């Protein structure tokens, strides 16, 4: 099994990690999307109990990837926090870990629809869009034609046909012009890459890098399945 998969995007060599992060070796950048810190506590406040350890689990996986790749820069593609009050609800020990990570290297927080501002005390800068060379980082894919765009927001997942059965998993999704990252957070659902909402963004030239059992698998469009009852795009 391959825990990473190398691929080319807009003439840049990138690495998809089974942990759900993207690494850009030429710029020593680690990129993650949609961590949704404190989603569990937000649901708990609404009476829907979820074990309150999602932030810690997400932090541990993020820290492990930082140790592995040792990036100079970390980019978080928005919705890093589930809501404006998430930082206040985060356990002190967890917040201190995140604070230490964000001050240990160049850190870019992209504004998301869930987190228009950052909790006080964190390192890094807050940006709406971040450009580096030929690649452009934002939370949600922009309308119209875009080349070199890397985003999150949609929490892409794939239903992959394999040996007579269909497996569902998180994935990276790209048409060669745009790349959408999987949600990195512990409590995040997903949108099927064949959903109509993604058709104008990804087009028909679709490849996914599916994450399953600590491995990354390249999957072509012909091996993908829509949600039951949905019209395939």
C-alpha positions, 0 to 999 in steps of 0.5 A: 500500500502507498501512503503517498501518491505523487502526481502532476498538477499544472506542471507542478509535482505534488504529493497526496497523503493518505492522511488527507493532506497535500504536500508541494515539495518544490515550495516545502508546503503542507496544505490541509482543508476543512479541519472544523475544530470543535465541531463535536462541541458545537453539536453537543451544545445543540443536544446531538452528542458526539464524543468531544475528542475531534479537535485532539484527533485532528491535531494529532494527525496534523502534527504527525504530518508536520513531523513527517514532511517538515514543511516550511509553510503550512496552508489551511484552506478555510473552515479550520474552526467550526464556528466563531466560538470554537477557539473558546471551547477548545481544551486549553491543552489542545489550543496550546498545541495548535498555538505552538504549531502555528508559531513554529513556521510560516502559517497561512490561514485561509478565510472560510465560511465557518471561520471569518476570523481567527481565535486570538493568540494563534500564529500565522496570517489570515488571507482570503486567497494565497498565491504561490507561483502558478498555484492559487489557494482559496477556500471555495472554488471560484466561479468561471474558468480557473487554472492552478486553483487549490481549494476545499469546502466541498469535502469531496468523497468518491464511491469507487466500484471495485470487484463487484462492490462499491466502496465510499471514501474521502478523496482528492478531486481534480480535472487537471485545472482545479484540485479540491482537497478532502476534509481533514477534520475528524467529524466531516461528511462529504459530497460525492464528486459526481454530484451536480454541484461539482459538475461546473467546477471539475468538468468531465475530465475527472480523476480522484485520489481516493483515501482508504486503509491508509493508502492513496489510490488513483481512480478514473471517472469510469470507476466512480459511482453516483449516490444511489438514486442520483443522476450521474453527471 
